[in-house]
Amino acid sequence: MFKKLAIVALLAFLGGCATHNVQLYGPVDISNKTVTVPPGSEGLKGKLKQALANDGWKLVVYRGPSVTEGEIGERTKIEQYDTFNSRYRLVVSSYQNGLCLITPAIKYDISFIDNKSGAEVFTINGFGCEPDAVEKFMNALHGKDK
């Protein structure tokens, strides 16, 4: 009996500590499901990449070439910028700082950026179970903040 009560208390404690802050700034254009992602598959980064692939997104790891443009004349103006081979870019950071039963408890920060406009489409940060962070990400990707 004590063991069951301790498990219920632990679950309530872990669930009560979870926080997820979702900020939706605009819709995702699903007619162009291409996204530049960071290399590697560790932790949340790998789970998000797998979720995107399962949702039909084409993942690319490297951005396009750096471009330098300008005009030489009386007033020289030169601009340099990076190009991307995808419509969107995923930026994610996370670290594990506990366990949610059998999955990692993580602190995380995610940004989904529109490479066409340079604007953030949505951001998510928080602390909680890794699968919950992936669920929040996919909801935001589909325009839901719940």
BAFI-708946 format. One line per field, with one value per atom (N, C-alpha, C, O): y, x, z; residue number from 1; atom name; residue in one letter. Coordinates in nm, 3 decimals. Example, Ala and Ser with C-alpha at 12.3 -4.5 7.8 and 13.67 -1.06 7.14 Angstrom:
# residues 2
yy = [-0.569, -0.450, -0.330, -0.332, -0.225, -0.106, 0.003, 0.114]
xx = [1.319, 1.230, 1.320, 1.424, 1.285, 1.367, 1.290, 1.341]
zz = [0.780, 0.780, 0.780, 0.846, 0.708, 0.714, 0.787, 0.804]
num = [1, 1, 1, 1, 2, 2, 2, 2]
atomo = [N, CA, C, O, N, CA, C, O]
residuo = [A, A, A, A, S, S, S, S]
//
This chain:
# residues 146
yy = [-0.119, 0.000, 0.125, 0.219, 0.126, 0.243, 0.266, 0.379, 0.155, 0.163, 0.228, 0.314, 0.189, 0.246, 0.395, 0.475, 0.430, 0.570, 0.654, 0.767, 0.598, 0.669, 0.691, 0.797, 0.593, 0.607, 0.714, 0.797, 0.713, 0.815, 0.954, 1.049, 0.966, 1.096, 1.142, 1.259, 1.050, 1.083, 1.128, 1.226, 1.060, 1.100, 1.238, 1.319, 1.265, 1.396, 1.504, 1.614, 1.472, 1.568, 1.599, 1.715, 1.494, 1.514, 1.589, 1.677, 1.555, 1.623, 1.767, 1.853, 1.795, 1.931, 2.022, 2.144, 1.967, 2.048, 2.082, 2.169, 2.015, 2.036, 2.173, 2.213, 2.243, 2.371, 2.372, 2.328, 2.423, 2.436, 2.571, 2.599, 2.655, 2.788, 2.789, 2.788, 2.790, 2.787, 2.926, 2.984, 2.979, 3.108, 3.088, 3.059, 3.103, 3.091, 3.231, 3.318, 3.252, 3.383, 3.387, 3.495, 3.272, 3.266, 3.122, 3.031, 3.101, 2.965, 2.906, 2.979, 2.775, 2.702, 2.669, 2.619, 2.697, 2.667, 2.520, 2.484, 2.435, 2.292, 2.250, 2.132, 2.345, 2.311, 2.299, 2.246, 2.346, 2.335, 2.277, 2.351, 2.146, 2.078, 2.042, 1.925, 2.146, 2.127, 2.204, 2.317, 2.141, 2.203, 2.170, 2.055, 2.272, 2.251, 2.218, 2.291, 2.108, 2.059, 2.049, 2.036, 2.054, 2.036, 1.891, 1.800, 1.867, 1.730, 1.653, 1.712, 1.522, 1.437, 1.387, 1.430, 1.296, 1.236, 1.225, 1.151, 1.295, 1.284, 1.350, 1.460, 1.283, 1.340, 1.398, 1.340, 1.514, 1.580, 1.610, 1.596, 1.651, 1.682, 1.563, 1.580, 1.445, 1.325, 1.293, 1.251, 1.311, 1.282, 1.379, 1.339, 1.507, 1.605, 1.575, 1.584, 1.538, 1.505, 1.383, 1.380, 1.283, 1.165, 1.201, 1.152, 1.286, 1.328, 1.404, 1.384, 1.491, 1.565, 1.469, 1.480, 1.374, 1.277, 1.194, 1.169, 1.152, 1.074, 1.154, 1.097, 1.288, 1.377, 1.418, 1.499, 1.362, 1.388, 1.503, 1.547, 1.552, 1.662, 1.609, 1.501, 1.685, 1.655, 1.728, 1.850, 1.654, 1.711, 1.732, 1.643, 1.851, 1.879, 1.930, 2.001, 1.893, 1.927, 2.055, 2.132, 2.079, 2.194, 2.306, 2.284, 2.425, 2.540, 2.555, 2.489, 2.642, 2.668, 2.752, 2.776, 2.797, 2.873, 3.013, 3.068, 3.071, 3.212, 3.293, 3.257, 3.401, 3.484, 3.624, 3.680, 3.680, 3.820, 3.893, 3.855, 3.998, 4.078, 4.223, 4.265, 4.299, 4.440, 4.512, 4.454, 4.640, 4.727, 4.808, 4.861, 4.818, 4.900, 5.029, 5.029, 5.136, 5.266, 5.374, 5.354, 5.488, 5.601, 5.565, 5.600, 5.495, 5.446, 5.295, 5.240, 5.229, 5.083, 5.025, 5.064, 4.931, 4.866, 4.716, 4.666, 4.644, 4.500, 4.435, 4.478, 4.330, 4.255, 4.110, 4.057, 4.045, 3.903, 3.836, 3.885, 3.724, 3.650, 3.502, 3.463, 3.421, 3.277, 3.241, 3.305, 3.143, 3.094, 2.958, 2.892, 2.918, 2.790, 2.713, 2.771, 2.582, 2.495, 2.444, 2.346, 2.510, 2.468, 2.590, 2.701, 2.569, 2.679, 2.714, 2.830, 2.612, 2.634, 2.586, 2.513, 2.629, 2.589, 2.559, 2.633, 2.448, 2.406, 2.435, 2.392, 2.507, 2.532, 2.475, 2.512, 2.387, 2.321, 2.304, 2.268, 2.330, 2.299, 2.234, 2.270, 2.138, 2.070, 2.000, 1.969, 1.977, 1.893, 1.817, 1.866, 1.697, 1.611, 1.647, 1.665, 1.659, 1.685, 1.602, 1.645, 1.484, 1.394, 1.289, 1.271, 1.219, 1.116, 1.133, 1.175, 1.101, 1.088, 0.940, 0.894, 0.868, 0.723, 0.662, 0.638, 0.636, 0.572, 0.664, 0.623, 0.785, 0.880, 0.994, 1.021, 1.062, 1.172, 1.292, 1.326, 1.355, 1.486, 1.588, 1.579, 1.683, 1.776, 1.921, 1.952, 2.007, 2.150, 2.179, 2.133, 2.254, 2.268, 2.405, 2.477, 2.438, 2.560, 2.526, 2.478, 2.550, 2.517, 2.642, 2.716, 2.663, 2.772, 2.717, 2.643, 2.751, 2.710, 2.839, 2.924, 2.851, 2.977, 2.962, 2.861, 3.063, 3.069, 3.130, 3.249, 3.052, 3.103, 3.205, 3.287, 3.200, 3.294, 3.436, 3.532, 3.448, 3.580, 3.614, 3.731, 3.512, 3.533, 3.542, 3.566, 3.523, 3.536, 3.402, 3.297, 3.408, 3.289, 3.260, 3.351, 3.136, 3.096, 3.058, 3.092, 2.985, 2.954, 2.921, 2.883, 2.936, 2.898, 2.818, 2.837, 2.730, 2.652, 2.638, 2.607, 2.660, 2.631, 2.574, 2.593, 2.505, 2.450, 2.343, 2.321, 2.276, 2.164, 2.057, 2.086, 1.934, 1.825, 1.699, 1.686, 1.607, 1.479, 1.498, 1.572, 1.430, 1.445, 1.419, 1.497, 1.314, 1.292, 1.407, 1.437, 1.473, 1.587, 1.705, 1.776, 1.725, 1.833, 1.808, 1.901, 1.683, 1.647, 1.671, 1.725, 1.632, 1.654, 1.803, 1.843, 1.884, 2.030, 2.086, 2.172, 2.037, 2.081, 2.048, 2.133, 1.925, 1.884, 1.960, 1.994, 1.986, 2.067, 2.208, 2.261, 2.268, 2.402, 2.400, 2.492, 2.298, 2.284, 2.282, 2.332, 2.223, 2.214, 2.327, 2.321, 2.429, 2.547, 2.536, 2.618, 2.435, 2.418, 2.454, 2.417, 2.524, 2.558, 2.478, 2.513, 2.373, 2.291, 2.171, 2.090]
xx = [0.083, 0.000, 0.087, 0.061, 0.190, 0.279, 0.351, 0.371, 0.389, 0.461, 0.373, 0.420, 0.245, 0.152, 0.130, 0.125, 0.117, 0.097, 0.219, 0.206, 0.337, 0.461, 0.470, 0.514, 0.430, 0.432, 0.333, 0.366, 0.214, 0.114, 0.164, 0.148, 0.225, 0.280, 0.393, 0.401, 0.478, 0.587, 0.534, 0.584, 0.434, 0.374, 0.310, 0.324, 0.241, 0.180, 0.287, 0.270, 0.395, 0.506, 0.568, 0.588, 0.598, 0.660, 0.568, 0.612, 0.440, 0.344, 0.323, 0.301, 0.330, 0.310, 0.427, 0.410, 0.544, 0.663, 0.678, 0.758, 0.605, 0.621, 0.568, 0.459, 0.645, 0.601, 0.636, 0.744, 0.546, 0.569, 0.516, 0.397, 0.602, 0.563, 0.567, 0.675, 0.450, 0.439, 0.400, 0.302, 0.475, 0.444, 0.427, 0.525, 0.305, 0.279, 0.279, 0.205, 0.362, 0.372, 0.314, 0.287, 0.294, 0.239, 0.220, 0.267, 0.150, 0.125, 0.245, 0.328, 0.253, 0.354, 0.293, 0.181, 0.367, 0.324, 0.354, 0.468, 0.253, 0.276, 0.288, 0.307, 0.276, 0.297, 0.446, 0.484, 0.532, 0.677, 0.735, 0.783, 0.730, 0.773, 0.921, 0.958, 1.005, 1.150, 1.205, 1.164, 1.297, 1.350, 1.498, 1.539, 1.577, 1.717, 1.722, 1.668, 1.787, 1.794, 1.939, 2.028, 1.965, 2.103, 2.147, 2.064, 2.276, 2.323, 2.316, 2.317, 2.309, 2.309, 2.170, 2.070, 2.167, 2.040, 2.023, 1.937, 2.104, 2.099, 1.975, 1.937, 1.913, 1.806, 1.690, 1.642, 1.645, 1.528, 1.549, 1.455, 1.669, 1.698, 1.663, 1.597, 1.705, 1.675, 1.527, 1.474, 1.460, 1.316, 1.237, 1.141, 1.276, 1.208, 1.231, 1.138, 1.354, 1.384, 1.303, 1.252, 1.291, 1.212, 1.065, 1.000, 1.012, 0.873, 0.848, 0.745, 0.941, 0.928, 0.930, 0.847, 1.023, 1.032, 0.904, 0.854, 0.852, 0.728, 0.609, 0.511, 0.617, 0.510, 0.527, 0.450, 0.628, 0.645, 0.738, 0.740, 0.814, 0.907, 1.037, 1.085, 1.094, 1.226, 1.328, 1.320, 1.422, 1.522, 1.652, 1.700, 1.709, 1.843, 1.928, 1.878, 2.054, 2.139, 2.217, 2.238, 2.261, 2.348, 2.273, 2.186, 2.308, 2.252, 2.322, 2.422, 2.269, 2.327, 2.453, 2.500, 2.507, 2.632, 2.613, 2.502, 2.722, 2.722, 2.733, 2.807, 2.659, 2.655, 2.702, 2.662, 2.787, 2.829, 2.782, 2.816, 2.705, 2.653, 2.690, 2.714, 2.696, 2.721, 2.740, 2.740, 2.758, 2.782, 2.907, 2.926, 2.991, 3.110, 3.082, 3.036, 3.109, 3.083, 3.122, 3.208, 3.058, 3.088, 3.061, 3.137, 2.952, 2.920, 2.911, 2.812, 3.013, 3.017, 2.929, 2.939, 2.844, 2.757, 2.769, 2.734, 2.817, 2.835, 2.760, 2.771, 2.684, 2.609, 2.651, 2.677, 2.657, 2.686, 2.577, 2.539, 2.530, 2.427, 2.437, 2.494, 2.380, 2.376, 2.246, 2.143, 2.250, 2.130, 2.094, 2.178, 1.972, 1.926, 1.860, 1.799, 1.874, 1.813, 1.677, 1.626, 1.619, 1.490, 1.408, 1.460, 1.278, 1.189, 1.202, 1.193, 1.223, 1.226, 1.357, 1.434, 1.380, 1.500, 1.460, 1.384, 1.513, 1.488, 1.613, 1.723, 1.594, 1.702, 1.653, 1.545, 1.732, 1.688, 1.805, 1.916, 1.779, 1.877, 1.801, 1.688, 1.866, 1.804, 1.910, 2.019, 1.876, 1.962, 1.875, 1.772, 1.919, 1.846, 1.882, 1.999, 1.779, 1.806, 1.716, 1.680, 1.683, 1.604, 1.537, 1.569, 1.443, 1.368, 1.220, 1.177, 1.141, 0.995, 0.967, 0.943, 0.968, 0.956, 1.062, 1.174, 1.034, 1.133, 1.185, 1.271, 1.136, 1.183, 1.256, 1.233, 1.345, 1.419, 1.330, 1.237, 1.360, 1.304, 1.406, 1.524, 1.359, 1.451, 1.409, 1.292, 1.507, 1.485, 1.520, 1.623, 1.435, 1.454, 1.411, 1.335, 1.460, 1.423, 1.425, 1.526, 1.313, 1.298, 1.253, 1.167, 1.311, 1.269, 1.251, 1.336, 1.140, 1.112, 1.107, 1.022, 1.199, 1.223, 1.189, 1.222, 1.123, 1.093, 1.213, 1.241, 1.284, 1.402, 1.367, 1.451, 1.245, 1.202, 1.189, 1.233, 1.127, 1.106, 1.207, 1.227, 1.272, 1.365, 1.296, 1.362, 1.165, 1.088, 1.072, 1.069, 1.063, 1.027, 0.879, 0.796, 0.846, 0.708, 0.649, 0.535, 0.728, 0.687, 0.810, 0.915, 0.793, 0.896, 0.829, 0.712, 0.907, 0.860, 0.978, 1.089, 0.953, 1.055, 0.986, 0.866, 1.063, 1.002, 1.086, 1.203, 1.020, 1.077, 0.970, 0.855, 1.007, 0.912, 0.965, 1.085, 0.875, 0.911, 0.937, 0.865, 1.040, 1.079, 0.963, 0.946, 0.883, 0.771, 0.671, 0.610, 0.652, 0.560, 0.614, 0.537, 0.746, 0.806, 0.787, 0.759, 0.801, 0.780, 0.634, 0.605, 0.543, 0.400, 0.368, 0.294, 0.423, 0.401, 0.455, 0.392, 0.572, 0.632, 0.541, 0.515, 0.493, 0.408, 0.276, 0.224, 0.221, 0.099, 0.124, 0.043, 0.236, 0.268, 0.291, 0.250, 0.356, 0.381, 0.249, 0.241, 0.147, 0.016, -0.077, -0.197, -0.023, -0.102, -0.185, -0.273, -0.158, -0.231, -0.137, -0.019, -0.187, -0.101, -0.136, -0.092, -0.212, -0.252, -0.163, -0.181]
zz = [0.000, 0.000, 0.000, -0.075, 0.084, 0.092, -0.040, -0.084, -0.103, -0.231, -0.338, -0.413, -0.345, -0.442, -0.415, -0.508, -0.289, -0.252, -0.288, -0.333, -0.267, -0.302, -0.453, -0.496, -0.532, -0.678, -0.723, -0.808, -0.668, -0.703, -0.665, -0.741, -0.548, -0.504, -0.596, -0.630, -0.636, -0.727, -0.861, -0.917, -0.915, -1.043, -1.033, -1.125, -0.926, -0.906, -0.895, -0.948, -0.827, -0.812, -0.947, -0.982, -1.024, -1.156, -1.250, -1.323, -1.250, -1.336, -1.295, -1.381, -1.167, -1.118, -1.147, -1.148, -1.171, -1.198, -1.345, -1.379, -1.432, -1.575, -1.615, -1.573, -1.696, -1.752, -1.900, -1.939, -1.980, -2.123, -2.166, -2.153, -2.218, -2.264, -2.416, -2.476, -2.478, -2.624, -2.672, -2.624, -2.767, -2.828, -2.978, -3.047, -3.028, -3.172, -3.232, -3.187, -3.334, -3.397, -3.537, -3.590, -3.599, -3.733, -3.775, -3.708, -3.886, -3.932, -4.006, -4.060, -4.008, -4.084, -4.220, -4.228, -4.326, -4.463, -4.491, -4.521, -4.481, -4.498, -4.644, -4.673, -4.737, -4.878, -4.908, -5.014, -4.818, -4.834, -4.706, -4.620, -4.693, -4.571, -4.576, -4.577, -4.580, -4.576, -4.457, -4.432, -4.385, -4.264, -4.247, -4.262, -4.216, -4.181, -4.033, -3.949, -4.001, -3.864, -3.820, -3.905, -3.690, -3.643, -3.662, -3.658, -3.682, -3.698, -3.566, -3.459, -3.577, -3.459, -3.423, -3.480, -3.326, -3.287, -3.136, -3.089, -3.062, -2.917, -2.859, -2.899, -2.765, -2.683, -2.760, -2.858, -2.715, -2.773, -2.921, -3.000, -2.959, -3.099, -3.189, -3.291, -3.151, -3.229, -3.232, -3.335, -3.118, -3.112, -3.200, -3.266, -3.201, -3.286, -3.433, -3.514, -3.468, -3.608, -3.652, -3.764, -3.566, -3.600, -3.617, -3.709, -3.528, -3.538, -3.668, -3.733, -3.706, -3.833, -3.952, -4.042, -3.952, -4.061, -4.070, -4.179, -3.956, -3.954, -4.004, -4.052, -3.994, -4.038, -4.185, -4.236, -4.252, -4.395, -4.429, -4.544, -4.333, -4.359, -4.419, -4.381, -4.512, -4.567, -4.480, -4.465, -4.423, -4.333, -4.408, -4.478, -4.394, -4.446, -4.331, -4.244, -4.331, -4.217, -4.240, -4.146, -4.362, -4.385, -4.452, -4.536, -4.416, -4.484, -4.618, -4.645, -4.700, -4.831, -4.817, -4.706, -4.928, -4.926, -4.869, -4.871, -4.819, -4.782, -4.910, -5.001, -4.917, -5.038, -5.001, -4.899, -5.085, -5.071, -5.195, -5.307, -5.174, -5.284, -5.261, -5.148, -5.368, -5.350, -5.481, -5.589, -5.466, -5.580, -5.552, -5.442, -5.652, -5.639, -5.714, -5.829, -5.650, -5.710, -5.612, -5.525, -5.628, -5.540, -5.394, -5.304, -5.374, -5.239, -5.246, -5.294, -5.199, -5.205, -5.094, -4.978, -5.135, -5.038, -5.061, -5.169, -4.962, -4.973, -4.858, -4.743, -4.890, -4.789, -4.796, -4.904, -4.680, -4.676, -4.593, -4.487, -4.642, -4.570, -4.604, -4.706, -4.516, -4.538, -4.608, -4.585, -4.692, -4.757, -4.699, -4.637, -4.720, -4.670, -4.784, -4.873, -4.780, -4.880, -4.833, -4.887, -4.736, -4.682, -4.647, -4.633, -4.633, -4.598, -4.449, -4.411, -4.365, -4.220, -4.160, -4.222, -4.038, -3.964, -3.821, -3.759, -3.769, -3.630, -3.547, -3.581, -3.438, -3.342, -3.209, -3.161, -3.150, -3.027, -2.932, -2.972, -2.805, -2.701, -2.586, -2.555, -2.523, -2.409, -2.327, -2.376, -2.204, -2.121, -2.022, -1.975, -1.991, -1.900, -1.757, -1.724, -1.673, -1.533, -1.440, -1.331, -1.487, -1.403, -1.488, -1.606, -1.427, -1.497, -1.472, -1.365, -1.574, -1.563, -1.581, -1.692, -1.474, -1.476, -1.565, -1.518, -1.693, -1.779, -1.890, -1.969, -1.897, -1.999, -1.932, -1.814, -2.004, -1.943, -1.909, -1.983, -1.798, -1.765, -1.816, -1.784, -1.895, -1.961, -1.942, -1.922, -1.950, -1.964, -2.109, -2.158, -2.180, -2.324, -2.376, -2.311, -2.495, -2.567, -2.716, -2.768, -2.783, -2.925, -3.000, -2.953, -3.116, -3.204, -3.344, -3.394, -3.408, -3.545, -3.628, -3.606, -3.723, -3.794, -3.942, -4.004, -3.997, -4.140, -4.211, -4.193, -4.291, -4.360, -4.468, -4.506, -4.517, -4.622, -4.566, -4.629, -4.450, -4.391, -4.282, -4.249, -4.227, -4.116, -3.981, -3.880, -3.978, -3.853, -3.783, -3.847, -3.651, -3.576, -3.599, -3.592, -3.626, -3.643, -3.508, -3.477, -3.429, -3.292, -3.208, -3.260, -3.078, -2.981, -2.869, -2.838, -2.812, -2.696, -2.601, -2.643, -2.474, -2.373, -2.252, -2.231, -2.172, -2.052, -1.987, -2.019, -1.895, -1.822, -1.813, -1.780, -1.843, -1.832, -1.896, -1.923, -1.919, -1.979, -2.128, -2.195, -2.180, -2.319, -2.417, -2.510, -2.398, -2.492, -2.491, -2.595, -2.377, -2.370, -2.451, -2.515, -2.449, -2.526, -2.676, -2.751, -2.718, -2.859, -2.897, -3.004, -2.810, -2.836, -2.848, -2.938, -2.759, -2.765, -2.897, -2.958, -2.939, -3.064, -3.182, -3.267, -3.189, -3.301, -3.301, -3.407, -3.184, -3.176, -3.229, -3.305, -3.190, -3.239, -3.390, -3.460, -3.440, -3.583, -3.661, -3.773, -3.600, -3.666, -3.623, -3.650, -3.558, -3.523, -3.398, -3.375, -3.317, -3.190, -3.076, -3.079, -2.977, -2.863, -2.740, -2.630, -2.753, -2.638, -2.627, -2.536]
num = [1, 1, 1, 1, 2, 2, 2, 2, 3, 3, 3, 3, 4, 4, 4, 4, 5, 5, 5, 5, 6, 6, 6, 6, 7, 7, 7, 7, 8, 8, 8, 8, 9, 9, 9, 9, 10, 10, 10, 10, 11, 11, 11, 11, 12, 12, 12, 12, 13, 13, 13, 13, 14, 14, 14, 14, 15, 15, 15, 15, 16, 16, 16, 16, 17, 17, 17, 17, 18, 18, 18, 18, 19, 19, 19, 19, 20, 20, 20, 20, 21, 21, 21, 21, 22, 22, 22, 22, 23, 23, 23, 23, 24, 24, 24, 24, 25, 25, 25, 25, 26, 26, 26, 26, 27, 27, 27, 27, 28, 28, 28, 28, 29, 29, 29, 29, 30, 30, 30, 30, 31, 31, 31, 31, 32, 32, 32, 32, 33, 33, 33, 33, 34, 34, 34, 34, 35, 35, 35, 35, 36, 36, 36, 36, 37, 37, 37, 37, 38, 38, 38, 38, 39, 39, 39, 39, 40, 40, 40, 40, 41, 41, 41, 41, 42, 42, 42, 42, 43, 43, 43, 43, 44, 44, 44, 44, 45, 45, 45, 45, 46, 46, 46, 46, 47, 47, 47, 47, 48, 48, 48, 48, 49, 49, 49, 49, 50, 50, 50, 50, 51, 51, 51, 51, 52, 52, 52, 52, 53, 53, 53, 53, 54, 54, 54, 54, 55, 55, 55, 55, 56, 56, 56, 56, 57, 57, 57, 57, 58, 58, 58, 58, 59, 59, 59, 59, 60, 60, 60, 60, 61, 61, 61, 61, 62, 62, 62, 62, 63, 63, 63, 63, 64, 64, 64, 64, 65, 65, 65, 65, 66, 66, 66, 66, 67, 67, 67, 67, 68, 68, 68, 68, 69, 69, 69, 69, 70, 70, 70, 70, 71, 71, 71, 71, 72, 72, 72, 72, 73, 73, 73, 73, 74, 74, 74, 74, 75, 75, 75, 75, 76, 76, 76, 76, 77, 77, 77, 77, 78, 78, 78, 78, 79, 79, 79, 79, 80, 80, 80, 80, 81, 81, 81, 81, 82, 82, 82, 82, 83, 83, 83, 83, 84, 84, 84, 84, 85, 85, 85, 85, 86, 86, 86, 86, 87, 87, 87, 87, 88, 88, 88, 88, 89, 89, 89, 89, 90, 90, 90, 90, 91, 91, 91, 91, 92, 92, 92, 92, 93, 93, 93, 93, 94, 94, 94, 94, 95, 95, 95, 95, 96, 96, 96, 96, 97, 97, 97, 97, 98, 98, 98, 98, 99, 99, 99, 99, 100, 100, 100, 100, 101, 101, 101, 101, 102, 102, 102, 102, 103, 103, 103, 103, 104, 104, 104, 104, 105, 105, 105, 105, 106, 106, 106, 106, 107, 107, 107, 107, 108, 108, 108, 108, 109, 109, 109, 109, 110, 110, 110, 110, 111, 111, 111, 111, 112, 112, 112, 112, 113, 113, 113, 113, 114, 114, 114, 114, 115, 115, 115, 115, 116, 116, 116, 116, 117, 117, 117, 117, 118, 118, 118, 118, 119, 119, 119, 119, 120, 120, 120, 120, 121, 121, 121, 121, 122, 122, 122, 122, 123, 123, 123, 123, 124, 124, 124, 124, 125, 125, 125, 125, 126, 126, 126, 126, 127, 127, 127, 127, 128, 128, 128, 128, 129, 129, 129, 129, 130, 130, 130, 130, 131, 131, 131, 131, 132, 132, 132, 132, 133, 133, 133, 133, 134, 134, 134, 134, 135, 135, 135, 135, 136, 136, 136, 136, 137, 137, 137, 137, 138, 138, 138, 138, 139, 139, 139, 139, 140, 140, 140, 140, 141, 141, 141, 141, 142, 142, 142, 142, 143, 143, 143, 143, 144, 144, 144, 144, 145, 145, 145, 145, 146, 146, 146, 146]
atomo = [N, CA, C, O, N, CA, C, O, N, CA, C, O, N, CA, C, O, N, CA, C, O, N, CA, C, O, N, CA, C, O, N, CA, C, O, N, CA, C, O, N, CA, C, O, N, CA, C, O, N, CA, C, O, N, CA, C, O, N, CA, C, O, N, CA, C, O, N, CA, C, O, N, CA, C, O, N, CA, C, O, N, CA, C, O, N, CA, C, O, N, CA, C, O, N, CA, C, O, N, CA, C, O, N, CA, C, O, N, CA, C, O, N, CA, C, O, N, CA, C, O, N, CA, C, O, N, CA, C, O, N, CA, C, O, N, CA, C, O, N, CA, C, O, N, CA, C, O, N, CA, C, O, N, CA, C, O, N, CA, C, O, N, CA, C, O, N, CA, C, O, N, CA, C, O, N, CA, C, O, N, CA, C, O, N, CA, C, O, N, CA, C, O, N, CA, C, O, N, CA, C, O, N, CA, C, O, N, CA, C, O, N, CA, C, O, N, CA, C, O, N, CA, C, O, N, CA, C, O, N, CA, C, O, N, CA, C, O, N, CA, C, O, N, CA, C, O, N, CA, C, O, N, CA, C, O, N, CA, C, O, N, CA, C, O, N, CA, C, O, N, CA, C, O, N, CA, C, O, N, CA, C, O, N, CA, C, O, N, CA, C, O, N, CA, C, O, N, CA, C, O, N, CA, C, O, N, CA, C, O, N, CA, C, O, N, CA, C, O, N, CA, C, O, N, CA, C, O, N, CA, C, O, N, CA, C, O, N, CA, C, O, N, CA, C, O, N, CA, C, O, N, CA, C, O, N, CA, C, O, N, CA, C, O, N, CA, C, O, N, CA, C, O, N, CA, C, O, N, CA, C, O, N, CA, C, O, N, CA, C, O, N, CA, C, O, N, CA, C, O, N, CA, C, O, N, CA, C, O, N, CA, C, O, N, CA, C, O, N, CA, C, O, N, CA, C, O, N, CA, C, O, N, CA, C, O, N, CA, C, O, N, CA, C, O, N, CA, C, O, N, CA, C, O, N, CA, C, O, N, CA, C, O, N, CA, C, O, N, CA, C, O, N, CA, C, O, N, CA, C, O, N, CA, C, O, N, CA, C, O, N, CA, C, O, N, CA, C, O, N, CA, C, O, N, CA, C, O, N, CA, C, O, N, CA, C, O, N, CA, C, O, N, CA, C, O, N, CA, C, O, N, CA, C, O, N, CA, C, O, N, CA, C, O, N, CA, C, O, N, CA, C, O, N, CA, C, O, N, CA, C, O, N, CA, C, O, N, CA, C, O, N, CA, C, O, N, CA, C, O, N, CA, C, O, N, CA, C, O, N, CA, C, O, N, CA, C, O, N, CA, C, O, N, CA, C, O, N, CA, C, O, N, CA, C, O, N, CA, C, O, N, CA, C, O, N, CA, C, O, N, CA, C, O, N, CA, C, O, N, CA, C, O, N, CA, C, O, N, CA, C, O, N, CA, C, O]
residuo = [M, M, M, M, F, F, F, F, K, K, K, K, K, K, K, K, L, L, L, L, A, A, A, A, I, I, I, I, V, V, V, V, A, A, A, A, L, L, L, L, L, L, L, L, A, A, A, A, F, F, F, F, L, L, L, L, G, G, G, G, G, G, G, G, C, C, C, C, A, A, A, A, T, T, T, T, H, H, H, H, N, N, N, N, V, V, V, V, Q, Q, Q, Q, L, L, L, L, Y, Y, Y, Y, G, G, G, G, P, P, P, P, V, V, V, V, D, D, D, D, I, I, I, I, S, S, S, S, N, N, N, N, K, K, K, K, T, T, T, T, V, V, V, V, T, T, T, T, V, V, V, V, P, P, P, P, P, P, P, P, G, G, G, G, S, S, S, S, E, E, E, E, G, G, G, G, L, L, L, L, K, K, K, K, G, G, G, G, K, K, K, K, L, L, L, L, K, K, K, K, Q, Q, Q, Q, A, A, A, A, L, L, L, L, A, A, A, A, N, N, N, N, D, D, D, D, G, G, G, G, W, W, W, W, K, K, K, K, L, L, L, L, V, V, V, V, V, V, V, V, Y, Y, Y, Y, R, R, R, R, G, G, G, G, P, P, P, P, S, S, S, S, V, V, V, V, T, T, T, T, E, E, E, E, G, G, G, G, E, E, E, E, I, I, I, I, G, G, G, G, E, E, E, E, R, R, R, R, T, T, T, T, K, K, K, K, I, I, I, I, E, E, E, E, Q, Q, Q, Q, Y, Y, Y, Y, D, D, D, D, T, T, T, T, F, F, F, F, N, N, N, N, S, S, S, S, R, R, R, R, Y, Y, Y, Y, R, R, R, R, L, L, L, L, V, V, V, V, V, V, V, V, S, S, S, S, S, S, S, S, Y, Y, Y, Y, Q, Q, Q, Q, N, N, N, N, G, G, G, G, L, L, L, L, C, C, C, C, L, L, L, L, I, I, I, I, T, T, T, T, P, P, P, P, A, A, A, A, I, I, I, I, K, K, K, K, Y, Y, Y, Y, D, D, D, D, I, I, I, I, S, S, S, S, F, F, F, F, I, I, I, I, D, D, D, D, N, N, N, N, K, K, K, K, S, S, S, S, G, G, G, G, A, A, A, A, E, E, E, E, V, V, V, V, F, F, F, F, T, T, T, T, I, I, I, I, N, N, N, N, G, G, G, G, F, F, F, F, G, G, G, G, C, C, C, C, E, E, E, E, P, P, P, P, D, D, D, D, A, A, A, A, V, V, V, V, E, E, E, E, K, K, K, K, F, F, F, F, M, M, M, M, N, N, N, N, A, A, A, A, L, L, L, L, H, H, H, H, G, G, G, G, K, K, K, K, D, D, D, D, K, K, K, K]
//
